[in-house]
Amino acid sequence: MTANLFADLPADLSAELTHQLATSHSVRVERIVSRGHASPPGFWYDQDETEWVLVVRGAARLRFEDGCVELRPGDHVTIAARRRHRVEWTAPDEPTVWVVVFFPAGG
C-alpha cells in the first residue's frame, strides 16, 4: 500500500500532529506536522534514542544547549541520544512537515 506524506494535512493545527509511519523492534519512523508550534518554555527533549530529523516542507529552528540549527526543506540533522534539544520555532504561515527516524543509541 502506498501513502503520501502530504496527504491529510489539517488546515487548523491547534497542536502538533504526529503519525507513526513505520516501526520495527528497534526503529520508529514518524511524520510530524507543525504550524507555528514550539516546545513549551523551559521544556527540553532528553531522549534515550538517537533521532534523525528531516524537514520536507516548511521551516523550523531547533535549539541545543550550545546553539540553534535552522532547517528548511531538505535539511536534516542527527541528534544523539541524551542531547538536550527543543523546538524553538516552526513556520507560522504554512505547515512544517518533518520525517523523524528514532533508533537505538550507537545503532
Biopython code that builds the backbone (N, CA, C, O; Angstrom):
import numpy as np
from Bio.PDB.StructureBuilder import StructureBuilder

atoms = [
    (1, "MET", "N", (0.841, -1.169, 0.000)),
    (1, "MET", "CA", (0.000, 0.000, 0.000)),
    (1, "MET", "C", (0.895, 1.245, 0.000)),
    (1, "MET", "O", (1.905, 1.287, 0.702)),
    (2, "THR", "N", (0.526, 2.239, -0.777)),
    (2, "THR", "CA", (1.284, 3.478, -0.829)),
    (2, "THR", "C", (0.581, 4.543, 0.008)),
    (2, "THR", "O", (-0.615, 4.457, 0.286)),
    (3, "ALA", "N", (1.348, 5.533, 0.395)),
    (3, "ALA", "CA", (0.821, 6.669, 1.154)),
    (3, "ALA", "C", (1.596, 7.906, 0.729)),
    (3, "ALA", "O", (2.631, 7.804, 0.071)),
    (4, "ASN", "N", (1.094, 9.064, 1.106)),
    (4, "ASN", "CA", (1.734, 10.321, 0.742)),
    (4, "ASN", "C", (1.938, 11.157, 2.003)),
    (4, "ASN", "O", (1.007, 11.339, 2.788)),
    (5, "LEU", "N", (3.158, 11.667, 2.196)),
    (5, "LEU", "CA", (3.477, 12.470, 3.380)),
    (5, "LEU", "C", (2.612, 13.719, 3.489)),
    (5, "LEU", "O", (2.379, 14.219, 4.590)),
    (6, "PHE", "N", (2.136, 14.225, 2.361)),
    (6, "PHE", "CA", (1.404, 15.475, 2.361)),
    (6, "PHE", "C", (-0.111, 15.267, 2.376)),
    (6, "PHE", "O", (-0.866, 16.240, 2.346)),
    (7, "ALA", "N", (-0.556, 14.036, 2.421)),
    (7, "ALA", "CA", (-1.988, 13.746, 2.491)),
    (7, "ALA", "C", (-2.510, 14.076, 3.890)),
    (7, "ALA", "O", (-1.802, 13.926, 4.885)),
    (8, "ASP", "N", (-3.727, 14.514, 3.939)),
    (8, "ASP", "CA", (-4.427, 14.737, 5.208)),
    (8, "ASP", "C", (-3.755, 15.771, 6.104)),
    (8, "ASP", "O", (-3.766, 15.632, 7.327)),
    (9, "LEU", "N", (-3.168, 16.810, 5.504)),
    (9, "LEU", "CA", (-2.623, 17.896, 6.318)),
    (9, "LEU", "C", (-3.780, 18.780, 6.762)),
    (9, "LEU", "O", (-4.462, 19.367, 5.922)),
    (10, "PRO", "N", (-4.010, 18.884, 8.054)),
    (10, "PRO", "CA", (-5.159, 19.682, 8.512)),
    (10, "PRO", "C", (-4.933, 21.172, 8.280)),
    (10, "PRO", "O", (-3.803, 21.655, 8.355)),
    (11, "ALA", "N", (-6.003, 21.888, 8.001)),
    (11, "ALA", "CA", (-5.919, 23.335, 7.796)),
    (11, "ALA", "C", (-5.705, 24.056, 9.119)),
    (11, "ALA", "O", (-5.046, 25.095, 9.164)),
    (12, "ASP", "N", (-6.260, 23.509, 10.194)),
    (12, "ASP", "CA", (-6.126, 24.121, 11.513)),
    (12, "ASP", "C", (-5.377, 23.162, 12.422)),
    (12, "ASP", "O", (-5.816, 22.034, 12.650)),
    (13, "LEU", "N", (-4.257, 23.614, 12.933)),
    (13, "LEU", "CA", (-3.443, 22.783, 13.826)),
    (13, "LEU", "C", (-3.345, 23.450, 15.192)),
    (13, "LEU", "O", (-2.477, 24.295, 15.407)),
    (14, "SER", "N", (-4.212, 23.085, 16.100)),
    (14, "SER", "CA", (-4.121, 23.654, 17.445)),
    (14, "SER", "C", (-2.979, 23.010, 18.227)),
    (14, "SER", "O", (-2.472, 23.591, 19.186)),
    (15, "ALA", "N", (-2.575, 21.805, 17.813)),
    (15, "ALA", "CA", (-1.437, 21.109, 18.423)),
    (15, "ALA", "C", (-0.682, 20.397, 17.311)),
    (15, "ALA", "O", (-1.242, 20.111, 16.253)),
    (16, "GLU", "N", (0.588, 20.112, 17.557)),
    (16, "GLU", "CA", (1.354, 19.345, 16.573)),
    (16, "GLU", "C", (0.670, 18.007, 16.332)),
    (16, "GLU", "O", (0.054, 17.436, 17.232)),
    (17, "LEU", "N", (0.788, 17.524, 15.112)),
    (17, "LEU", "CA", (0.198, 16.250, 14.722)),
    (17, "LEU", "C", (1.323, 15.257, 14.478)),
    (17, "LEU", "O", (2.223, 15.524, 13.683)),
    (18, "THR", "N", (1.281, 14.118, 15.153)),
    (18, "THR", "CA", (2.298, 13.078, 14.984)),
    (18, "THR", "C", (1.620, 11.812, 14.495)),
    (18, "THR", "O", (0.602, 11.383, 15.038)),
    (19, "HIS", "N", (2.205, 11.219, 13.456)),
    (19, "HIS", "CA", (1.666, 9.998, 12.873)),
    (19, "HIS", "C", (2.807, 8.999, 12.678)),
    (19, "HIS", "O", (3.811, 9.310, 12.039)),
    (20, "GLN", "N", (2.647, 7.824, 13.222)),
    (20, "GLN", "CA", (3.664, 6.784, 13.067)),
    (20, "GLN", "C", (3.550, 6.171, 11.673)),
    (20, "GLN", "O", (2.498, 5.659, 11.293)),
    (21, "LEU", "N", (4.653, 6.230, 10.912)),
    (21, "LEU", "CA", (4.660, 5.721, 9.545)),
    (21, "LEU", "C", (5.121, 4.282, 9.455)),
    (21, "LEU", "O", (4.604, 3.511, 8.647)),
    (22, "ALA", "N", (6.097, 3.914, 10.285)),
    (22, "ALA", "CA", (6.646, 2.554, 10.253)),
    (22, "ALA", "C", (7.353, 2.269, 11.567)),
    (22, "ALA", "O", (7.877, 3.174, 12.218)),
    (23, "THR", "N", (7.361, 0.999, 11.946)),
    (23, "THR", "CA", (8.064, 0.599, 13.170)),
    (23, "THR", "C", (8.672, -0.781, 12.989)),
    (23, "THR", "O", (8.232, -1.582, 12.165)),
    (24, "SER", "N", (9.687, -1.025, 13.781)),
    (24, "SER", "CA", (10.232, -2.374, 13.944)),
    (24, "SER", "C", (10.558, -2.509, 15.422)),
    (24, "SER", "O", (10.177, -1.652, 16.221)),
    (25, "HIS", "N", (11.249, -3.562, 15.792)),
    (25, "HIS", "CA", (11.566, -3.729, 17.212)),
    (25, "HIS", "C", (12.527, -2.648, 17.716)),
    (25, "HIS", "O", (12.586, -2.405, 18.921)),
    (26, "SER", "N", (13.284, -1.991, 16.823)),
    (26, "SER", "CA", (14.268, -1.016, 17.288)),
    (26, "SER", "C", (14.228, 0.332, 16.555)),
    (26, "SER", "O", (14.971, 1.245, 16.913)),
    (27, "VAL", "N", (13.373, 0.466, 15.537)),
    (27, "VAL", "CA", (13.315, 1.707, 14.753)),
    (27, "VAL", "C", (11.864, 2.172, 14.655)),
    (27, "VAL", "O", (10.945, 1.369, 14.491)),
    (28, "ARG", "N", (11.682, 3.489, 14.760)),
    (28, "ARG", "CA", (10.356, 4.093, 14.618)),
    (28, "ARG", "C", (10.483, 5.273, 13.666)),
    (28, "ARG", "O", (11.395, 6.087, 13.811)),
    (29, "VAL", "N", (9.573, 5.378, 12.685)),
    (29, "VAL", "CA", (9.556, 6.481, 11.727)),
    (29, "VAL", "C", (8.236, 7.216, 11.915)),
    (29, "VAL", "O", (7.164, 6.612, 11.889)),
    (30, "GLU", "N", (8.334, 8.542, 12.108)),
    (30, "GLU", "CA", (7.145, 9.354, 12.333)),
    (30, "GLU", "C", (7.090, 10.529, 11.373)),
    (30, "GLU", "O", (8.118, 11.034, 10.923)),
    (31, "ARG", "N", (5.875, 10.951, 11.071)),
    (31, "ARG", "CA", (5.653, 12.227, 10.395)),
    (31, "ARG", "C", (5.098, 13.167, 11.454)),
    (31, "ARG", "O", (4.144, 12.836, 12.158)),
    (32, "ILE", "N", (5.708, 14.342, 11.557)),
    (32, "ILE", "CA", (5.227, 15.364, 12.479)),
    (32, "ILE", "C", (4.842, 16.579, 11.636)),
    (32, "ILE", "O", (5.586, 16.991, 10.747)),
    (33, "VAL", "N", (3.676, 17.144, 11.925)),
    (33, "VAL", "CA", (3.223, 18.345, 11.231)),
    (33, "VAL", "C", (3.067, 19.452, 12.279)),
    (33, "VAL", "O", (2.351, 19.296, 13.268)),
    (34, "SER", "N", (3.759, 20.575, 12.037)),
    (34, "SER", "CA", (3.722, 21.730, 12.932)),
    (34, "SER", "C", (3.286, 22.955, 12.133)),
    (34, "SER", "O", (3.454, 23.012, 10.915)),
    (35, "ARG", "N", (2.735, 23.911, 12.825)),
    (35, "ARG", "CA", (2.410, 25.195, 12.190)),
    (35, "ARG", "C", (2.445, 26.263, 13.282)),
    (35, "ARG", "O", (1.458, 26.494, 13.980)),
    (36, "GLY", "N", (3.597, 26.902, 13.410)),
    (36, "GLY", "CA", (3.761, 27.906, 14.446)),
    (36, "GLY", "C", (3.953, 27.325, 15.838)),
    (36, "GLY", "O", (3.817, 28.039, 16.831)),
    (37, "HIS", "N", (4.268, 26.044, 15.920)),
    (37, "HIS", "CA", (4.437, 25.407, 17.220)),
    (37, "HIS", "C", (5.886, 25.501, 17.702)),
    (37, "HIS", "O", (6.818, 25.643, 16.911)),
    (38, "ALA", "N", (6.039, 25.418, 19.000)),
    (38, "ALA", "CA", (7.349, 25.390, 19.647)),
    (38, "ALA", "C", (7.207, 24.583, 20.936)),
    (38, "ALA", "O", (6.100, 24.381, 21.437)),
    (39, "SER", "N", (8.326, 24.131, 21.456)),
    (39, "SER", "CA", (8.305, 23.442, 22.748)),
    (39, "SER", "C", (7.872, 24.432, 23.837)),
    (39, "SER", "O", (8.151, 25.626, 23.737)),
    (40, "PRO", "N", (7.197, 23.938, 24.863)),
    (40, "PRO", "CA", (6.805, 24.840, 25.958)),
    (40, "PRO", "C", (8.036, 25.486, 26.609)),
    (40, "PRO", "O", (9.113, 24.890, 26.615)),
    (41, "PRO", "N", (7.885, 26.687, 27.150)),
    (41, "PRO", "CA", (9.010, 27.351, 27.816)),
    (41, "PRO", "C", (9.631, 26.442, 28.883)),
    (41, "PRO", "O", (8.928, 25.847, 29.700)),
    (42, "GLY", "N", (10.952, 26.351, 28.853)),
    (42, "GLY", "CA", (11.675, 25.552, 29.840)),
    (42, "GLY", "C", (11.715, 24.058, 29.562)),
    (42, "GLY", "O", (12.402, 23.320, 30.269)),
    (43, "PHE", "N", (10.980, 23.589, 28.529)),
    (43, "PHE", "CA", (10.943, 22.151, 28.219)),
    (43, "PHE", "C", (12.089, 21.780, 27.291)),
    (43, "PHE", "O", (12.364, 22.481, 26.318)),
    (44, "TRP", "N", (12.755, 20.671, 27.600)),
    (44, "TRP", "CA", (13.823, 20.128, 26.750)),
    (44, "TRP", "C", (13.566, 18.644, 26.516)),
    (44, "TRP", "O", (13.261, 17.910, 27.456)),
    (45, "TYR", "N", (13.689, 18.197, 25.256)),
    (45, "TYR", "CA", (13.705, 16.763, 24.973)),
    (45, "TYR", "C", (15.045, 16.222, 25.446)),
    (45, "TYR", "O", (16.083, 16.848, 25.232)),
    (46, "ASP", "N", (15.022, 15.066, 26.085)),
    (46, "ASP", "CA", (16.229, 14.399, 26.579)),
    (46, "ASP", "C", (15.939, 12.908, 26.478)),
    (46, "ASP", "O", (15.531, 12.279, 27.454)),
    (47, "GLN", "N", (16.151, 12.349, 25.295)),
    (47, "GLN", "CA", (15.649, 11.026, 24.957)),
    (47, "GLN", "C", (16.734, 9.961, 24.961)),
    (47, "GLN", "O", (17.917, 10.250, 24.781)),
    (48, "ASP", "N", (16.304, 8.729, 25.170)),
    (48, "ASP", "CA", (17.209, 7.579, 25.161)),
    (48, "ASP", "C", (17.608, 7.165, 23.748)),
    (48, "ASP", "O", (18.607, 6.470, 23.565)),
    (49, "GLU", "N", (16.836, 7.586, 22.751)),
    (49, "GLU", "CA", (17.079, 7.190, 21.370)),
    (49, "GLU", "C", (17.814, 8.278, 20.597)),
    (49, "GLU", "O", (17.746, 9.454, 20.954)),
    (50, "THR", "N", (18.514, 7.885, 19.541)),
    (50, "THR", "CA", (19.064, 8.820, 18.572)),
    (50, "THR", "C", (17.938, 9.176, 17.609)),
    (50, "THR", "O", (17.090, 8.336, 17.305)),
    (51, "GLU", "N", (17.924, 10.419, 17.127)),
    (51, "GLU", "CA", (16.916, 10.879, 16.164)),
    (51, "GLU", "C", (17.599, 11.384, 14.905)),
    (51, "GLU", "O", (18.603, 12.093, 14.967)),
    (52, "TRP", "N", (17.046, 11.012, 13.779)),
    (52, "TRP", "CA", (17.417, 11.642, 12.508)),
    (52, "TRP", "C", (16.190, 12.426, 12.082)),
    (52, "TRP", "O", (15.111, 11.856, 11.926)),
    (53, "VAL", "N", (16.349, 13.742, 11.892)),
    (53, "VAL", "CA", (15.237, 14.642, 11.625)),
    (53, "VAL", "C", (15.426, 15.273, 10.250)),
    (53, "VAL", "O", (16.495, 15.806, 9.952)),
    (54, "LEU", "N", (14.387, 15.213, 9.407)),
    (54, "LEU", "CA", (14.392, 15.797, 8.067)),
    (54, "LEU", "C", (13.173, 16.696, 7.937)),
    (54, "LEU", "O", (12.054, 16.272, 8.224)),
    (55, "VAL", "N", (13.380, 17.933, 7.506)),
    (55, "VAL", "CA", (12.258, 18.819, 7.180)),
    (55, "VAL", "C", (12.005, 18.684, 5.682)),
    (55, "VAL", "O", (12.901, 18.916, 4.871)),
    (56, "VAL", "N", (10.779, 18.306, 5.321)),
    (56, "VAL", "CA", (10.443, 18.132, 3.900)),
    (56, "VAL", "C", (9.574, 19.272, 3.368)),
    (56, "VAL", "O", (9.445, 19.446, 2.156)),
    (57, "ARG", "N", (8.982, 20.044, 4.272)),
    (57, "ARG", "CA", (8.177, 21.211, 3.885)),
    (57, "ARG", "C", (8.173, 22.178, 5.059)),
    (57, "ARG", "O", (8.188, 21.753, 6.214)),
    (58, "GLY", "N", (8.154, 23.468, 4.773)),
    (58, "GLY", "CA", (8.106, 24.464, 5.833)),
    (58, "GLY", "C", (9.490, 24.838, 6.335)),
    (58, "GLY", "O", (10.469, 24.782, 5.591)),
    (59, "ALA", "N", (9.563, 25.220, 7.607)),
    (59, "ALA", "CA", (10.830, 25.636, 8.208)),
    (59, "ALA", "C", (10.728, 25.493, 9.716)),
    (59, "ALA", "O", (9.642, 25.543, 10.293)),
    (60, "ALA", "N", (11.894, 25.313, 10.343)),
    (60, "ALA", "CA", (11.927, 25.144, 11.796)),
    (60, "ALA", "C", (13.286, 25.569, 12.337)),
    (60, "ALA", "O", (14.272, 25.677, 11.609)),
    (61, "ARG", "N", (13.294, 25.803, 13.634)),
    (61, "ARG", "CA", (14.551, 26.079, 14.332)),
    (61, "ARG", "C", (14.599, 25.177, 15.561)),
    (61, "ARG", "O", (13.692, 25.184, 16.394)),
    (62, "LEU", "N", (15.677, 24.400, 15.655)),
    (62, "LEU", "CA", (15.917, 23.580, 16.839)),
    (62, "LEU", "C", (16.968, 24.260, 17.693)),
    (62, "LEU", "O", (17.962, 24.769, 17.175)),
    (63, "ARG", "N", (16.754, 24.271, 18.996)),
    (63, "ARG", "CA", (17.743, 24.821, 19.923)),
    (63, "ARG", "C", (18.381, 23.674, 20.689)),
    (63, "ARG", "O", (17.713, 22.769, 21.190)),
    (64, "PHE", "N", (19.702, 23.752, 20.757)),
    (64, "PHE", "CA", (20.504, 22.863, 21.576)),
    (64, "PHE", "C", (21.131, 23.723, 22.661)),
    (64, "PHE", "O", (21.082, 24.950, 22.579)),
    (65, "GLU", "N", (21.710, 23.109, 23.660)),
    (65, "GLU", "CA", (22.315, 23.894, 24.735)),
    (65, "GLU", "C", (23.469, 24.762, 24.232)),
    (65, "GLU", "O", (23.823, 25.763, 24.855)),
    (66, "ASP", "N", (24.054, 24.365, 23.091)),
    (66, "ASP", "CA", (25.198, 25.121, 22.562)),
    (66, "ASP", "C", (24.863, 25.932, 21.314)),
    (66, "ASP", "O", (25.777, 26.397, 20.634)),
    (67, "GLY", "N", (23.576, 26.118, 20.989)),
    (67, "GLY", "CA", (23.214, 26.938, 19.838)),
    (67, "GLY", "C", (21.983, 26.428, 19.120)),
    (67, "GLY", "O", (21.329, 25.483, 19.561)),
    (68, "CYS", "N", (21.677, 27.079, 17.991)),
    (68, "CYS", "CA", (20.475, 26.762, 17.205)),
    (68, "CYS", "C", (20.849, 26.235, 15.829)),
    (68, "CYS", "O", (21.938, 26.492, 15.316)),
    (69, "VAL", "N", (19.906, 25.481, 15.242)),
    (69, "VAL", "CA", (20.021, 24.980, 13.883)),
    (69, "VAL", "C", (18.743, 25.365, 13.152)),
    (69, "VAL", "O", (17.645, 25.056, 13.615)),
    (70, "GLU", "N", (18.878, 26.037, 12.017)),
    (70, "GLU", "CA", (17.741, 26.385, 11.159)),
    (70, "GLU", "C", (17.564, 25.263, 10.136)),
    (70, "GLU", "O", (18.536, 24.801, 9.539)),
    (71, "LEU", "N", (16.331, 24.834, 9.940)),
    (71, "LEU", "CA", (16.044, 23.761, 8.994)),
    (71, "LEU", "C", (15.026, 24.232, 7.965)),
    (71, "LEU", "O", (13.982, 24.779, 8.319)),
    (72, "ARG", "N", (15.331, 24.018, 6.702)),
    (72, "ARG", "CA", (14.453, 24.308, 5.564)),
    (72, "ARG", "C", (14.254, 22.995, 4.804)),
    (72, "ARG", "O", (14.912, 22.006, 5.126)),
    (73, "PRO", "N", (13.384, 22.956, 3.825)),
    (73, "PRO", "CA", (13.151, 21.701, 3.102)),
    (73, "PRO", "C", (14.450, 21.066, 2.601)),
    (73, "PRO", "O", (15.270, 21.711, 1.947)),
    (74, "GLY", "N", (14.607, 19.802, 2.924)),
    (74, "GLY", "CA", (15.794, 19.036, 2.540)),
    (74, "GLY", "C", (16.871, 19.009, 3.607)),
    (74, "GLY", "O", (17.767, 18.167, 3.553)),
    (75, "ASP", "N", (16.803, 19.916, 4.583)),
    (75, "ASP", "CA", (17.801, 19.921, 5.656)),
    (75, "ASP", "C", (17.502, 18.810, 6.647)),
    (75, "ASP", "O", (16.346, 18.522, 6.957)),
    (76, "HIS", "N", (18.564, 18.196, 7.134)),
    (76, "HIS", "CA", (18.396, 17.152, 8.141)),
    (76, "HIS", "C", (19.516, 17.221, 9.159)),
    (76, "HIS", "O", (20.588, 17.765, 8.896)),
    (77, "VAL", "N", (19.248, 16.662, 10.322)),
    (77, "VAL", "CA", (20.211, 16.661, 11.419)),
    (77, "VAL", "C", (20.036, 15.371, 12.215)),
    (77, "VAL", "O", (18.921, 14.878, 12.386)),
    (78, "THR", "N", (21.153, 14.836, 12.697)),
    (78, "THR", "CA", (21.119, 13.687, 13.590)),
    (78, "THR", "C", (21.341, 14.199, 15.008)),
    (78, "THR", "O", (22.301, 14.919, 15.283)),
    (79, "ILE", "N", (20.438, 13.815, 15.897)),
    (79, "ILE", "CA", (20.500, 14.247, 17.292)),
    (79, "ILE", "C", (20.836, 13.024, 18.135)),
    (79, "ILE", "O", (20.042, 12.089, 18.238)),
    (80, "ALA", "N", (22.017, 13.043, 18.732)),
    (80, "ALA", "CA", (22.462, 11.910, 19.550)),
    (80, "ALA", "C", (21.537, 11.720, 20.747)),
    (80, "ALA", "O", (20.961, 12.677, 21.265)),
    (81, "ALA", "N", (21.408, 10.482, 21.171)),
    (81, "ALA", "CA", (20.650, 10.183, 22.379)),
    (81, "ALA", "C", (21.195, 11.015, 23.532)),
    (81, "ALA", "O", (22.403, 11.217, 23.653)),
    (82, "ARG", "N", (20.290, 11.493, 24.374)),
    (82, "ARG", "CA", (20.597, 12.286, 25.573)),
    (82, "ARG", "C", (21.058, 13.701, 25.267)),
    (82, "ARG", "O", (21.387, 14.441, 26.193)),
    (83, "ARG", "N", (21.096, 14.113, 23.973)),
    (83, "ARG", "CA", (21.443, 15.508, 23.658)),
    (83, "ARG", "C", (20.184, 16.350, 23.815)),
    (83, "ARG", "O", (19.232, 16.219, 23.046)),
    (84, "ARG", "N", (20.196, 17.198, 24.803)),
    (84, "ARG", "CA", (19.023, 18.023, 25.094)),
    (84, "ARG", "C", (18.760, 18.991, 23.941)),
    (84, "ARG", "O", (19.670, 19.645, 23.432)),
    (85, "HIS", "N", (17.484, 19.062, 23.545)),
    (85, "HIS", "CA", (17.080, 19.935, 22.447)),
    (85, "HIS", "C", (15.613, 20.312, 22.610)),
    (85, "HIS", "O", (14.870, 19.696, 23.375)),
    (86, "ARG", "N", (15.222, 21.335, 21.871)),
    (86, "ARG", "CA", (13.838, 21.782, 21.892)),
    (86, "ARG", "C", (13.494, 22.401, 20.541)),
    (86, "ARG", "O", (14.380, 22.830, 19.802)),
    (87, "VAL", "N", (12.209, 22.443, 20.227)),
    (87, "VAL", "CA", (11.748, 23.128, 19.024)),
    (87, "VAL", "C", (11.565, 24.586, 19.415)),
    (87, "VAL", "O", (10.695, 24.925, 20.217)),
    (88, "GLU", "N", (12.389, 25.432, 18.843)),
    (88, "GLU", "CA", (12.368, 26.858, 19.163)),
    (88, "GLU", "C", (11.283, 27.597, 18.372)),
    (88, "GLU", "O", (10.688, 28.556, 18.862)),
    (89, "TRP", "N", (11.033, 27.127, 17.125)),
    (89, "TRP", "CA", (10.125, 27.848, 16.240)),
    (89, "TRP", "C", (9.792, 26.959, 15.051)),
    (89, "TRP", "O", (10.638, 26.191, 14.592)),
    (90, "THR", "N", (8.562, 27.059, 14.549)),
    (90, "THR", "CA", (8.196, 26.488, 13.249)),
    (90, "THR", "C", (7.421, 27.556, 12.478)),
    (90, "THR", "O", (6.804, 28.443, 13.069)),
    (91, "ALA", "N", (7.464, 27.455, 11.165)),
    (91, "ALA", "CA", (6.827, 28.457, 10.299)),
    (91, "ALA", "C", (5.361, 28.646, 10.692)),
    (91, "ALA", "O", (4.625, 27.666, 10.804)),
    (92, "PRO", "N", (4.932, 29.882, 10.902)),
    (92, "PRO", "CA", (3.549, 30.112, 11.311)),
    (92, "PRO", "C", (2.553, 30.163, 10.157)),
    (92, "PRO", "O", (1.348, 30.029, 10.372)),
    (93, "ASP", "N", (3.050, 30.357, 8.928)),
    (93, "ASP", "CA", (2.153, 30.592, 7.797)),
    (93, "ASP", "C", (1.999, 29.399, 6.858)),
    (93, "ASP", "O", (1.313, 29.494, 5.841)),
    (94, "GLU", "N", (2.630, 28.286, 7.191)),
    (94, "GLU", "CA", (2.500, 27.068, 6.385)),
    (94, "GLU", "C", (2.832, 25.869, 7.260)),
    (94, "GLU", "O", (3.525, 26.017, 8.267)),
    (95, "PRO", "N", (2.351, 24.684, 6.895)),
    (95, "PRO", "CA", (2.711, 23.505, 7.676)),
    (95, "PRO", "C", (4.201, 23.182, 7.521)),
    (95, "PRO", "O", (4.759, 23.261, 6.426)),
    (96, "THR", "N", (4.822, 22.823, 8.629)),
    (96, "THR", "CA", (6.162, 22.255, 8.590)),
    (96, "THR", "C", (5.984, 20.752, 8.732)),
    (96, "THR", "O", (5.431, 20.272, 9.721)),
    (97, "VAL", "N", (6.457, 20.011, 7.733)),
    (97, "VAL", "CA", (6.330, 18.557, 7.734)),
    (97, "VAL", "C", (7.716, 17.980, 7.979)),
    (97, "VAL", "O", (8.650, 18.229, 7.217)),
    (98, "TRP", "N", (7.835, 17.217, 9.041)),
    (98, "TRP", "CA", (9.084, 16.570, 9.439)),
    (98, "TRP", "C", (8.960, 15.070, 9.231)),
    (98, "TRP", "O", (7.874, 14.509, 9.373)),
    (99, "VAL", "N", (10.058, 14.422, 8.896)),
    (99, "VAL", "CA", (10.165, 12.969, 8.994)),
    (99, "VAL", "C", (11.248, 12.713, 10.028)),
    (99, "VAL", "O", (12.367, 13.214, 9.915)),
    (100, "VAL", "N", (10.900, 11.926, 11.033)),
    (100, "VAL", "CA", (11.823, 11.670, 12.128)),
    (100, "VAL", "C", (11.998, 10.158, 12.257)),
    (100, "VAL", "O", (11.022, 9.411, 12.320)),
    (101, "VAL", "N", (13.251, 9.725, 12.294)),
    (101, "VAL", "CA", (13.586, 8.317, 12.483)),
    (101, "VAL", "C", (14.259, 8.192, 13.840)),
    (101, "VAL", "O", (15.286, 8.823, 14.089)),
    (102, "PHE", "N", (13.685, 7.382, 14.713)),
    (102, "PHE", "CA", (14.238, 7.114, 16.045)),
    (102, "PHE", "C", (14.891, 5.734, 16.010)),
    (102, "PHE", "O", (14.303, 4.772, 15.514)),
    (103, "PHE", "N", (16.107, 5.647, 16.538)),
    (103, "PHE", "CA", (16.788, 4.345, 16.581)),
    (103, "PHE", "C", (17.674, 4.296, 17.822)),
    (103, "PHE", "O", (17.980, 5.337, 18.402)),
    (104, "PRO", "N", (18.087, 3.105, 18.233)),
    (104, "PRO", "CA", (18.849, 2.973, 19.475)),
    (104, "PRO", "C", (20.173, 3.743, 19.410)),
    (104, "PRO", "O", (20.799, 3.849, 18.355)),
    (105, "ALA", "N", (20.573, 4.268, 20.552)),
    (105, "ALA", "CA", (21.861, 4.956, 20.647)),
    (105, "ALA", "C", (22.966, 4.002, 20.229)),
    (105, "ALA", "O", (22.971, 2.831, 20.608)),
    (106, "GLY", "N", (23.910, 4.523, 19.434)),
    (106, "GLY", "CA", (25.018, 3.698, 18.963)),
    (106, "GLY", "C", (24.610, 2.735, 17.864)),
    (106, "GLY", "O", (25.402, 1.881, 17.466)),
    (107, "GLY", "N", (23.363, 2.861, 17.357)),
    (107, "GLY", "CA", (22.838, 1.924, 16.355)),
    (107, "GLY", "C", (23.099, 2.341, 14.946)),
    (107, "GLY", "O", (22.709, 1.640, 14.013)),
]
sb = StructureBuilder()
sb.init_structure("model")
sb.init_model(0)
sb.init_chain("A")
sb.init_seg("    ")
for serial, (resi, resn, name, xyz) in enumerate(atoms, 1):
    if name == "N":
        sb.init_residue(resn, " ", resi, " ")
    sb.init_atom(name, np.array(xyz, "f"), 0.0, 1.0, " ", f" {name:<3s}", serial, name[0])
structure = sb.get_structure()
